[in-house]
Amino acid sequence: MKLTNKIAVVTGASSGLGKALVELLVKEQVKVFALARSIEKTKFPTAVIKIPLNIRDLQNIDQAFDLIDQKTKKIDILVNCAGRGLVKNFEDITREEIMDIFGINLKGNIYIAQEVYKRMILKKYGHIINVISTSGLKGREAETIYCASKWGLRGFTESLKLAAHAHNIRVSAVYPGGMKSENFWKIAPQQDISQYMDPILVAKEIVNLLKSDYSILPSELVIERN
Ligand SMILES: NC(=O)c1ccc[n+]([C@@H]2O[C@H](COP(=O)([O-])OP(=O)(O)OC[C@H]3O[C@@H](n4cnc5c(N)ncnc54)[C@H](OP(=O)(O)O)[C@@H]3O)[C@@H](O)[C@H]2O)c1
């Protein structure tokens, strides 16, 4: 399927996977709304519409979608890439960190999905992709809270997939393994990320998923290095 002239919303678009994905979607002639807190500082081709967004701020979410509604009457694609890591012993994690991880990785992505879903229902068409993690498929001892947020996002995604079917909306879960995103790994400078995947490779797989015929392919993608 060609993506030409499709309209996409990408969260977490200011760095790592989200940024790489926006750049690939532009090459596919997709009109992209790129969302993140620091998006104004991010360099993109001029066609990309940058919208500053803190997904922990409900008022800010409404403002962002007001701006999107002023520019388009339909959204074909949502890719939820916004996320924050946390590698820390459970006993040392603060309540603020727990609220932040759940606020971004789980609640924030759900709020955005709901805004887009309501608009997609009206058109009876769309594809929502939630970027989860292999930490949403297994437990990791230093990632208790991060894993919990990603398992939650996985449960949401699997359930939304069932609800969305009646509205001709496709919902996919993407589970990447470790990616070489410098911003993401600032939280754990000791982590050796040299062998991790380039986010561009994962972004390419997401574009392939967006182009695929969903009556044939599974709506789920686990991407790990060999
Ligand atoms: N890196 C890995 O090894 C890895 C592996 C598996 C899955 N993942 C997942 O893949 C996704 C992308 O990660 P990445 O590696 O590309 O990390 P990244 O480079 O740190 O990107 C994270 C993005 O999320 C945005 N973000 C963070 N907090 C936000 C908030 N409160 N409101 C709005 N946006 C916010 C950041 O933008 P601002 O700071 O500008 O807001 C940034 O654009 C995340 O969901 C992550 O959990 C990462």
The ligand as an SDF file (V2000), in Angstrom:
LIG
                    3D

 48 52  0  0  0  0  0  0  0  0999 V2000
   15.9230    3.0610   23.2210 N   0  0  0  0  0  0  0  0  0  0  0  0
   15.6110    1.7850   23.4520 C   0  0  0  0  0  0  0  0  0  0  0  0
   16.4940    0.9450   23.6810 O   0  0  0  0  0  0  0  0  0  0  0  0
   14.1580    1.3340   23.3840 C   0  0  0  0  0  0  0  0  0  0  0  0
   13.9030   -0.0430   23.2900 C   0  0  0  0  0  0  0  0  0  0  0  0
   12.5680   -0.4720   23.2060 C   0  0  0  0  0  0  0  0  0  0  0  0
   11.5450    0.4410   23.2250 C   0  0  0  0  0  0  0  0  0  0  0  0
   11.8400    1.7850   23.3360 N   0  0  0  0  0  0  0  0  0  0  0  0
   10.6960    2.6900   23.3150 C   0  0  0  0  0  0  0  0  0  0  0  0
   10.7100    3.3420   22.0600 O   0  0  0  0  0  0  0  0  0  0  0  0
   10.1170    4.6350   22.1850 C   0  0  0  0  0  0  0  0  0  0  0  0
   11.0680    5.6650   21.6060 C   0  0  0  0  0  0  0  0  0  0  0  0
   12.2500    5.6430   22.3760 O   0  0  0  0  0  0  0  0  0  0  0  0
   13.6190    6.2580   21.8460 P   0  0  0  0  0  0  0  0  0  0  0  0
   14.6540    5.2360   22.0180 O   0  0  0  0  0  0  0  0  0  0  0  0
   13.4350    6.8970   20.5380 O   0  0  0  0  0  0  0  0  0  0  0  0
   13.8650    7.3540   23.0130 O   0  0  0  0  0  0  0  0  0  0  0  0
   14.1580    8.9140   22.9410 P   0  0  0  0  0  0  0  0  0  0  0  0
   15.1280    9.2340   21.8750 O   0  0  0  0  0  0  0  0  0  0  0  0
   14.4640    9.3130   24.3460 O   0  0  0  0  0  0  0  0  0  0  0  0
   12.7330    9.5230   22.5140 O   0  0  0  0  0  0  0  0  0  0  0  0
   11.6800    9.6370   23.4200 C   0  0  0  0  0  0  0  0  0  0  0  0
   10.7180   10.6610   22.8990 C   0  0  0  0  0  0  0  0  0  0  0  0
    9.6490   10.7780   23.8370 O   0  0  0  0  0  0  0  0  0  0  0  0
    9.3930   12.1490   24.0450 C   0  0  0  0  0  0  0  0  0  0  0  0
    8.8620   12.3960   25.3810 N   0  0  0  0  0  0  0  0  0  0  0  0
    9.3940   12.0650   26.5810 C   0  0  0  0  0  0  0  0  0  0  0  0
    8.6370   12.5510   27.5710 N   0  0  0  0  0  0  0  0  0  0  0  0
    7.6100   13.2030   27.0010 C   0  0  0  0  0  0  0  0  0  0  0  0
    6.4910   13.9410   27.4960 C   0  0  0  0  0  0  0  0  0  0  0  0
    6.2800   14.1110   28.8130 N   0  0  0  0  0  0  0  0  0  0  0  0
    5.6400   14.4890   26.6040 N   0  0  0  0  0  0  0  0  0  0  0  0
    5.8200   14.3390   25.2770 C   0  0  0  0  0  0  0  0  0  0  0  0
    6.8570   13.6500   24.7430 N   0  0  0  0  0  0  0  0  0  0  0  0
    7.7390   13.1100   25.5990 C   0  0  0  0  0  0  0  0  0  0  0  0
   10.7640   12.8250   23.8870 C   0  0  0  0  0  0  0  0  0  0  0  0
   10.6250   14.1850   23.5010 O   0  0  0  0  0  0  0  0  0  0  0  0
   10.7590   15.4600   24.4480 P   0  0  0  0  0  0  0  0  0  0  0  0
   11.7680   15.1200   25.4880 O   0  0  0  0  0  0  0  0  0  0  0  0
   11.1670   16.5330   23.4960 O   0  0  0  0  0  0  0  0  0  0  0  0
    9.3920   15.6620   24.9820 O   0  0  0  0  0  0  0  0  0  0  0  0
   11.3410   12.0360   22.7290 C   0  0  0  0  0  0  0  0  0  0  0  0
   10.9290   12.5840   21.5060 O   0  0  0  0  0  0  0  0  0  0  0  0
    9.8150    4.8170   23.6720 C   0  0  0  0  0  0  0  0  0  0  0  0
    8.4730    4.4750   23.9060 O   0  0  0  0  0  0  0  0  0  0  0  0
   10.7170    3.8010   24.3490 C   0  0  0  0  0  0  0  0  0  0  0  0
   10.1850    3.3710   25.5860 O   0  0  0  0  0  0  0  0  0  0  0  0
   13.1170    2.2470   23.4060 C   0  0  0  0  0  0  0  0  0  0  0  0
  1  2  1  0
  2  3  2  0
  2  4  1  0
  4  5  1  0
  4 48  2  0
  5  6  2  0
  6  7  1  0
  7  8  2  0
  8  9  1  0
  8 48  1  0
  9 10  1  0
  9 46  1  0
 10 11  1  0
 11 12  1  0
 11 44  1  0
 12 13  1  0
 13 14  1  0
 14 15  2  0
 14 16  1  0
 14 17  1  0
 17 18  1  0
 18 19  2  0
 18 20  1  0
 18 21  1  0
 21 22  1  0
 22 23  1  0
 23 24  1  0
 23 42  1  0
 24 25  1  0
 25 26  1  0
 25 36  1  0
 26 27  1  0
 26 35  1  0
 27 28  2  0
 28 29  1  0
 29 30  1  0
 29 35  2  0
 30 31  1  0
 30 32  2  0
 32 33  1  0
 33 34  2  0
 34 35  1  0
 36 37  1  0
 36 42  1  0
 37 38  1  0
 38 39  2  0
 38 40  1  0
 38 41  1  0
 42 43  1  0
 44 45  1  0
 44 46  1  0
 46 47  1  0
M  CHG  2   8   1  16  -1
M  END
$$$$
